[in-house]
């Protein structure tokens, strides 16, 4: 899989020009069995012109109920971390590898992730983030490489198609194991530092990102 390997256009309907347009088509998707067991498709939330994007695994129970990603306990923790790192929720975009809740909140299968990835690829292409944060193993394996483990790559910058990528633990992992909070905070300090550096660079070039 990986961010550079799956840019096929979902549904084969030409090029989308806005997130709203792709969302309307995505909500009708029935390409995998996940849609049969969930309430709704969870597309994404946030700034459609965000320079900082977060990608997680998939919707949980609350996300399936509300139709928005990261609104349960893990999502509330993510929001707090984002704001503590000096970002506003209005300047970021948050999505997932898969748009429908897997039964029992299980990890999406490789085939489910591959089937849903074109939607995420189109979101990325339209948003054009400068920095992407992969939250957990499923996001790392979908965006970077299926063979990677989050424990090995966490906190190390990668780059794909001009996007800087920071892998870190999923906020749900922090709820299970508080010892992961410190390394995640160190990762977010790196993210903030890089974001400000890019902002300064683009401001100097006459095209500020903030």
Legacy VTK file of the C-alpha trace (Angstrom):
# vtk DataFile Version 3.0
C-alpha trace
ASCII
DATASET POLYDATA
POINTS 210 float
0.000 0.000 0.000
1.585 3.339 0.969
0.874 6.917 0.120
2.727 6.894 -3.186
1.203 3.672 -4.468
-2.559 4.145 -4.438
-3.828 7.301 -6.036
-6.588 5.723 -8.095
-9.702 7.841 -8.328
-12.638 6.347 -6.342
-15.626 5.396 -8.438
-13.824 6.489 -11.613
-15.776 9.742 -11.942
-13.060 12.174 -13.038
-11.290 14.637 -10.765
-12.890 15.996 -7.620
-12.412 19.681 -6.901
-13.484 19.877 -3.234
-13.732 17.761 -0.094
-17.479 18.372 -0.042
-17.778 16.791 -3.476
-15.756 13.702 -2.621
-17.574 13.370 0.715
-20.945 13.117 -1.028
-19.686 10.250 -3.175
-17.822 8.584 -0.294
-20.993 8.478 1.817
-22.534 6.196 -0.810
-19.600 3.766 -0.886
-20.394 0.055 -0.520
-17.114 -1.390 -1.750
-16.358 -3.485 1.339
-18.340 -5.361 3.974
-17.622 -2.813 6.704
-20.464 -0.617 5.450
-22.996 -3.380 6.158
-22.292 -3.392 9.887
-21.956 0.309 10.701
-24.368 3.219 11.018
-22.659 5.613 8.644
-19.527 6.558 6.747
-17.157 8.749 8.780
-15.386 11.002 6.283
-13.258 13.510 8.225
-13.314 16.787 10.118
-11.364 20.000 10.156
-9.872 22.634 7.901
-10.005 21.679 4.195
-6.877 23.790 3.649
-4.997 22.448 6.680
-1.229 22.300 6.571
-1.268 19.748 9.390
-3.226 16.517 8.945
-3.778 13.611 11.339
-4.587 10.094 10.135
-5.802 7.349 12.458
-7.116 3.826 12.071
-10.900 3.888 11.783
-14.114 4.962 13.500
-15.112 3.639 16.901
-18.567 3.530 18.470
-18.953 7.255 19.133
-17.529 8.143 15.750
-20.033 5.796 14.112
-22.865 7.434 16.052
-21.826 11.039 15.387
-20.418 10.606 11.898
-17.166 12.364 12.812
-13.661 10.956 13.437
-11.981 11.093 16.840
-14.887 12.250 18.985
-14.752 9.499 21.633
-12.344 9.368 24.577
-9.308 8.908 22.333
-10.433 11.794 20.160
-10.965 14.070 23.127
-7.429 13.277 24.259
-6.099 13.980 20.765
-7.824 17.370 20.736
-6.208 18.240 24.077
-2.755 17.240 22.835
-3.182 19.221 19.624
-4.178 22.340 21.533
-1.475 21.862 24.169
1.083 21.750 21.347
-0.013 25.209 20.255
-2.393 24.381 17.421
-6.065 25.258 17.136
-8.523 22.592 16.018
-9.630 24.995 13.277
-6.244 24.770 11.549
-5.892 20.966 11.339
-7.666 18.142 9.510
-8.377 14.716 11.021
-9.253 11.515 9.169
-8.782 7.749 9.178
-7.484 4.943 7.000
-10.963 3.377 6.820
-14.216 5.345 6.873
-16.511 2.686 8.355
-16.353 1.158 11.835
-14.936 -2.388 11.915
-17.067 -4.775 14.019
-16.148 -4.595 17.686
-13.585 -1.884 16.924
-11.195 -4.516 15.580
-8.208 -3.537 13.439
-9.130 -3.166 9.751
-7.894 -5.972 7.546
-5.296 -5.249 4.876
-7.939 -5.698 2.190
-10.358 -3.319 3.937
-7.613 -0.718 4.254
-6.623 -1.096 0.595
-10.224 -0.766 -0.533
-10.731 2.443 1.439
-7.339 4.061 0.801
-8.335 5.831 -2.466
-10.723 8.029 -0.452
-7.915 9.064 1.890
-5.584 9.624 -1.060
-8.069 12.042 -2.602
-8.452 13.854 0.718
-4.676 14.234 0.931
-4.427 15.438 -2.666
-7.099 18.081 -2.113
-5.935 19.257 1.307
-2.237 19.225 0.375
-0.884 19.157 3.943
2.726 20.044 4.635
2.873 17.690 7.622
0.966 14.467 8.251
0.855 12.667 11.592
0.253 8.912 11.456
-1.525 7.836 14.627
-0.739 4.193 15.321
0.309 1.122 13.367
-2.598 0.979 10.914
-1.951 4.538 9.751
1.808 3.972 9.536
1.378 0.783 7.535
-1.196 2.337 5.214
0.645 5.582 4.589
4.263 4.422 4.673
4.830 0.665 4.481
2.833 -2.430 5.558
5.949 -3.951 7.125
6.621 -1.090 9.553
5.963 -1.269 13.289
4.971 1.843 15.204
7.333 0.948 18.068
10.292 1.012 15.664
9.482 4.125 13.618
7.706 6.341 16.166
9.220 9.798 16.458
11.234 9.542 13.218
10.426 11.822 10.289
9.647 10.314 6.899
8.715 11.969 3.601
6.353 10.958 0.817
5.414 13.056 -2.211
6.664 16.231 -0.563
4.743 15.620 2.682
6.665 15.326 5.954
5.293 12.433 7.998
5.608 11.887 11.738
4.554 8.483 13.133
3.383 8.460 16.747
1.190 6.382 19.024
-2.571 6.416 18.617
-4.239 8.322 21.492
-6.145 5.131 22.383
-2.775 3.569 23.244
-2.152 6.413 25.693
-5.425 5.648 27.443
-4.273 2.058 27.907
-0.679 2.876 28.815
0.147 6.271 30.337
3.887 5.675 29.873
3.357 6.460 26.170
2.248 10.014 26.914
5.793 11.353 27.290
7.100 10.050 23.935
3.971 11.336 22.177
4.495 14.766 23.700
8.108 14.717 22.471
6.793 13.873 19.001
4.349 16.778 19.124
7.133 19.143 20.115
8.976 18.027 16.974
5.812 18.572 14.942
5.367 22.083 16.312
9.007 22.954 15.674
8.818 21.719 12.080
5.498 23.471 11.473
6.929 26.791 12.620
10.063 26.261 10.541
7.980 25.615 7.438
5.827 28.636 8.217
8.887 30.850 8.483
10.320 29.432 5.270
7.103 29.986 3.333
6.583 33.421 4.842
10.049 34.416 3.645
9.098 33.121 0.197
5.911 35.218 0.294
3.476 32.324 0.760
2.790 31.900 4.513
1.150 28.664 5.711
-0.282 30.212 8.893
LINES 1 211
210 0 1 2 3 4 5 6 7 8 9 10 11 12 13 14 15 16 17 18 19 20 21 22 23 24 25 26 27 28 29 30 31 32 33 34 35 36 37 38 39 40 41 42 43 44 45 46 47 48 49 50 51 52 53 54 55 56 57 58 59 60 61 62 63 64 65 66 67 68 69 70 71 72 73 74 75 76 77 78 79 80 81 82 83 84 85 86 87 88 89 90 91 92 93 94 95 96 97 98 99 100 101 102 103 104 105 106 107 108 109 110 111 112 113 114 115 116 117 118 119 120 121 122 123 124 125 126 127 128 129 130 131 132 133 134 135 136 137 138 139 140 141 142 143 144 145 146 147 148 149 150 151 152 153 154 155 156 157 158 159 160 161 162 163 164 165 166 167 168 169 170 171 172 173 174 175 176 177 178 179 180 181 182 183 184 185 186 187 188 189 190 191 192 193 194 195 196 197 198 199 200 201 202 203 204 205 206 207 208 209
